[in-house]
């Protein structure tokens, strides 16, 4: 009887062991250039890729980079921070998007210190296709020759914040691609701030906002759009409210600052500089291009004209 009793206890214990849940997700995980995705992504046993780490990271958690490496593309479907402070954190892809943000309403995603490379065949460096808030900080995004550096196309009310970022050599030469492309899908809308950011030498626009399908409101502060094949800063379609402050548009192939569409497209510009463009101020249709009268303009093929003045208050 004792033997049978011990056997029963042992069998019950084994059942508990084998039915125990897998390791819970961590609020902070780690990746390393010499890691392994079979690891738990801890500080002492890091993963190899961002894709390997995200499934082991809790919603609202953070993936950190331990040392230089290439960590691959990633699809994000929850609130998370992916951060590299002081190390080369490569996101290199060919023929596809590098990071896709496909999150539900209320989500917040932070991408910090990442180096995106599309090798000329990449689609978009970052593409945002649903809802939430996206922060892009201290990143470099280049070489996405089939799309845009950042393609922000939300399907509901969302927010975009870009800071201290360099975006270059993206776009396929058409007017639909840009270093930063803000084009909400039907039912979507967005607000945002772009500050201390350079969108230069793109084969398309520098920064493009199109509110045809959903409203776009944003502020552009201390930023640069230079050497782009199309225009530096563009607002078009409908439902655009934009403020440009202390920014520079120079040596762009078409316009420095351009608007087109109906009278709900309103761009206000102050304390900004334009030089070496084909045309500086290029409003079209019923769009409103308003100047505070304190901009510096010179050396352009055609300075163009604004549609009115924006009063100081």
VMD Tcl script that draws the C-alpha trace (Angstrom):
set ca {
  {0.00 0.00 0.00}
  {2.83 2.34 0.83}
  {4.46 1.73 -2.53}
  {1.22 2.38 -4.36}
  {0.70 5.57 -2.28}
  {4.16 6.88 -3.12}
  {3.63 6.10 -6.80}
  {0.38 8.05 -6.79}
  {2.04 11.04 -5.16}
  {4.91 10.92 -7.67}
  {2.49 10.73 -10.59}
  {0.54 13.70 -9.27}
  {3.72 15.73 -8.84}
  {4.83 14.91 -12.37}
  {1.49 16.06 -13.72}
  {1.89 19.39 -11.93}
  {5.40 19.84 -13.32}
  {4.43 19.13 -16.92}
  {1.31 21.29 -16.76}
  {3.14 24.28 -15.25}
  {3.07 27.39 -17.43}
  {6.08 28.49 -19.47}
  {8.29 31.30 -18.20}
  {6.30 34.51 -17.81}
  {7.17 37.49 -19.99}
  {9.71 39.94 -18.58}
  {9.24 43.67 -18.38}
  {12.82 44.15 -19.60}
  {14.62 41.90 -22.07}
  {17.99 42.06 -23.80}
  {19.50 41.37 -27.23}
  {23.15 40.94 -28.15}
  {25.11 40.48 -31.35}
  {26.30 37.15 -29.91}
  {22.97 36.17 -28.33}
  {20.64 33.27 -29.10}
  {16.87 33.42 -29.59}
  {16.59 30.14 -27.65}
  {17.69 32.10 -24.57}
  {15.23 33.72 -22.14}
  {16.49 37.20 -23.25}
  {17.78 38.00 -19.78}
  {20.77 40.23 -19.07}
  {23.07 37.22 -18.77}
  {21.40 35.13 -21.51}
  {20.32 37.60 -24.20}
  {18.48 36.91 -27.44}
  {19.89 37.43 -30.91}
  {17.08 39.37 -32.63}
  {14.29 41.83 -31.84}
  {11.80 39.31 -33.25}
  {13.09 36.68 -30.84}
  {12.85 39.04 -27.88}
  {9.41 40.55 -28.40}
  {7.50 37.35 -27.57}
  {9.38 37.18 -24.27}
  {8.71 40.84 -23.41}
  {5.56 41.88 -21.57}
  {3.18 44.50 -22.95}
  {4.54 47.90 -21.95}
  {8.01 46.40 -21.46}
  {11.36 47.26 -23.01}
  {13.88 45.51 -25.25}
  {17.42 46.81 -24.65}
  {20.57 46.38 -26.74}
  {23.61 45.05 -24.85}
  {26.27 45.50 -27.56}
  {26.60 46.26 -31.28}
  {24.85 43.99 -33.73}
  {22.29 43.53 -36.46}
  {18.97 42.60 -34.89}
  {16.67 42.20 -37.89}
  {13.18 43.35 -38.77}
  {10.23 43.30 -36.41}
  {6.43 43.41 -36.32}
  {5.07 45.12 -33.20}
  {1.52 44.39 -32.03}
  {1.60 45.79 -28.47}
  {2.96 48.66 -26.40}
  {6.74 48.31 -26.18}
  {10.03 50.22 -26.19}
  {12.97 49.09 -28.33}
  {16.01 51.03 -27.19}
  {19.73 51.21 -27.88}
  {21.82 53.71 -25.98}
  {25.38 54.03 -27.27}
  {25.55 50.85 -29.39}
  {25.06 50.22 -33.11}
  {21.63 48.58 -33.32}
  {21.15 47.60 -36.94}
  {17.78 46.90 -38.53}
  {18.78 45.76 -42.00}
  {16.25 44.39 -44.49}
  {15.91 43.91 -48.24}
  {12.69 44.00 -50.23}
  {10.40 44.43 -47.22}
  {9.48 46.75 -44.35}
  {11.97 46.97 -41.50}
  {9.62 47.60 -38.55}
  {5.84 47.32 -38.84}
  {3.78 48.86 -36.04}
  {0.33 47.28 -36.03}
  {-1.03 48.08 -32.57}
  {-4.52 48.58 -31.10}
  {-5.84 51.90 -29.78}
  {-4.19 53.03 -26.56}
  {-0.83 51.48 -27.41}
  {2.49 53.33 -27.19}
  {5.60 52.29 -29.11}
  {9.03 53.88 -28.65}
  {11.88 53.22 -31.10}
  {15.13 54.73 -29.86}
  {18.69 54.69 -31.15}
  {18.14 52.28 -34.07}
  {20.00 52.26 -37.40}
  {17.69 51.28 -40.27}
  {19.14 50.21 -43.63}
  {17.00 49.20 -46.62}
  {19.81 48.51 -49.12}
  {17.89 50.39 -51.81}
  {15.26 47.65 -52.15}
  {13.55 48.09 -48.77}
  {9.89 49.19 -48.71}
  {9.52 51.41 -45.64}
  {11.85 51.87 -42.71}
  {8.96 52.16 -40.24}
  {5.37 51.61 -41.31}
  {2.49 52.34 -38.92}
  {-0.83 50.88 -40.01}
  {-3.36 50.86 -37.19}
  {-3.64 52.95 -34.02}
  {-1.81 54.33 -31.01}
  {1.21 56.54 -30.37}
  {4.62 56.18 -32.03}
  {7.82 57.84 -30.79}
  {10.92 57.72 -33.03}
  {14.00 59.07 -31.25}
  {17.68 59.30 -32.20}
  {17.33 56.96 -35.18}
  {18.93 56.84 -38.63}
  {16.68 55.63 -41.48}
  {18.17 55.23 -44.95}
  {18.14 53.20 -48.12}
  {14.42 52.41 -48.42}
  {14.28 52.98 -52.15}
  {10.82 51.51 -52.75}
  {8.88 53.49 -50.14}
  {9.41 56.01 -47.36}
  {11.62 56.34 -44.33}
  {8.60 56.59 -42.04}
  {5.20 55.69 -43.48}
  {2.55 56.78 -40.97}
  {-0.86 55.59 -42.19}
  {-3.17 55.10 -39.18}
  {-6.71 53.76 -39.49}
  {-7.96 55.65 -36.41}
  {-6.88 58.64 -34.30}
  {-3.13 58.32 -33.64}
  {-0.03 60.34 -32.79}
  {3.50 60.56 -34.21}
  {6.52 62.11 -32.51}
  {9.91 62.20 -34.25}
  {12.97 63.71 -32.56}
  {16.72 63.91 -33.23}
  {16.48 61.61 -36.23}
  {18.24 61.49 -39.63}
  {16.24 60.26 -42.62}
  {18.00 60.03 -45.97}
  {18.15 58.23 -49.34}
  {14.60 56.90 -49.23}
  {11.84 57.09 -51.86}
  {11.25 55.83 -55.38}
  {11.21 59.18 -57.16}
  {7.43 59.65 -57.13}
  {5.34 62.27 -55.35}
  {3.84 59.62 -53.06}
  {7.06 58.77 -51.21}
  {9.01 60.84 -48.70}
  {11.46 60.77 -45.87}
  {8.46 61.12 -43.57}
  {5.06 60.34 -45.06}
  {1.95 61.14 -42.98}
  {-1.10 59.87 -44.86}
  {-3.96 58.53 -42.70}
  {-6.09 55.81 -44.25}
  {-9.87 56.10 -44.46}
  {-11.22 56.64 -40.95}
  {-7.82 57.61 -39.61}
  {-6.40 60.89 -38.35}
  {-3.24 62.03 -36.62}
  {-1.50 64.71 -34.61}
  {2.25 64.95 -34.25}
  {5.45 66.85 -33.66}
  {8.65 66.56 -35.69}
  {11.60 68.32 -34.08}
  {15.37 68.50 -34.55}
  {15.13 66.09 -37.47}
  {16.77 66.04 -40.92}
  {15.00 64.59 -43.96}
  {17.60 65.08 -46.67}
  {18.54 63.65 -50.09}
  {15.42 61.54 -50.43}
  {14.20 60.53 -53.89}
  {10.79 62.04 -53.21}
  {9.58 64.66 -50.75}
  {11.33 65.48 -47.51}
  {8.17 65.55 -45.38}
  {4.73 64.87 -46.83}
  {1.31 65.29 -45.15}
  {-1.84 64.29 -47.03}
  {-5.21 64.71 -45.30}
  {-7.41 63.51 -48.15}
  {-8.74 60.53 -46.16}
  {-8.21 61.81 -42.61}
  {-7.07 64.94 -40.81}
  {-3.40 65.72 -40.14}
  {-2.23 68.23 -37.56}
  {1.47 68.63 -36.83}
  {4.21 71.02 -35.79}
  {7.61 71.03 -37.47}
  {10.29 72.56 -35.27}
  {14.03 73.11 -35.89}
  {14.08 70.59 -38.72}
  {15.68 70.35 -42.16}
  {14.52 69.20 -45.59}
  {17.30 69.59 -48.14}
  {18.40 68.00 -51.39}
  {15.17 66.07 -51.92}
  {14.13 65.37 -55.52}
  {10.60 66.68 -54.95}
  {9.67 69.32 -52.31}
  {10.97 69.89 -48.82}
  {7.71 70.23 -46.85}
  {4.33 69.44 -48.41}
  {0.73 69.65 -47.15}
  {-1.93 68.53 -49.59}
  {-5.46 67.25 -50.15}
  {-7.64 68.42 -47.28}
  {-7.79 68.70 -43.49}
  {-4.19 69.80 -42.87}
  {-3.23 72.10 -40.04}
  {0.53 72.58 -39.84}
  {2.96 74.93 -38.13}
  {6.56 75.23 -39.37}
  {8.98 77.02 -37.04}
  {12.76 77.57 -37.21}
  {13.14 75.07 -40.03}
  {15.12 74.98 -43.28}
  {14.20 73.95 -46.83}
  {17.12 74.14 -49.24}
  {18.19 72.80 -52.65}
  {15.06 70.76 -53.21}
  {14.21 69.86 -56.81}
  {10.70 71.32 -56.76}
  {9.36 73.44 -53.90}
  {10.78 74.42 -50.57}
  {7.37 74.68 -48.89}
  {4.30 73.58 -50.85}
  {0.55 73.28 -50.31}
  {-2.28 72.12 -52.52}
  {-5.92 71.17 -52.18}
  {-8.93 72.90 -50.65}
  {-9.09 75.71 -48.08}
  {-8.90 73.26 -45.16}
  {-5.19 72.85 -45.99}
  {-3.54 75.52 -43.81}
  {0.23 75.85 -43.33}
  {1.70 78.59 -41.14}
  {5.42 79.31 -41.33}
  {7.66 81.47 -39.16}
  {11.35 82.05 -38.42}
  {12.33 79.63 -41.20}
  {14.84 79.67 -44.07}
  {14.64 78.72 -47.74}
  {17.54 78.81 -50.19}
  {18.44 77.16 -53.48}
  {15.03 75.68 -54.25}
  {13.29 75.72 -57.63}
  {10.48 77.65 -55.91}
  {10.08 78.53 -52.23}
  {6.42 79.15 -51.51}
  {4.19 77.09 -53.76}
  {0.49 77.15 -52.81}
  {-1.99 75.59 -55.24}
  {-5.75 75.32 -55.40}
  {-7.59 76.93 -52.50}
  {-4.96 75.90 -49.91}
  {-3.81 78.53 -47.45}
  {-0.11 79.29 -47.01}
  {0.35 81.89 -44.28}
  {3.60 83.59 -43.28}
  {4.46 85.36 -40.02}
  {6.69 87.64 -42.09}
  {9.95 86.77 -40.34}
  {11.34 84.14 -42.71}
  {14.66 84.32 -44.57}
  {14.45 83.63 -48.29}
  {17.14 83.94 -50.96}
  {19.03 82.30 -53.80}
  {16.02 80.42 -55.15}
  {15.04 80.16 -58.80}
  {11.62 81.54 -57.85}
  {10.60 82.78 -54.43}
  {6.91 82.32 -55.14}
  {4.37 83.87 -52.78}
  {2.26 83.04 -49.78}
  {-1.52 83.43 -49.78}
  {-1.60 85.69 -46.73}
  {-0.06 86.62 -43.41}
  {-0.41 85.02 -40.02}
  {-0.65 87.66 -37.28}
  {1.56 87.70 -34.20}
  {-0.49 87.34 -31.02}
}
mol new
graphics top color blue
foreach p $ca { graphics top sphere $p radius 0.5 }
foreach p [lrange $ca 0 end-1] q [lrange $ca 1 end] { graphics top cylinder $p $q radius 0.2 }
display resetview
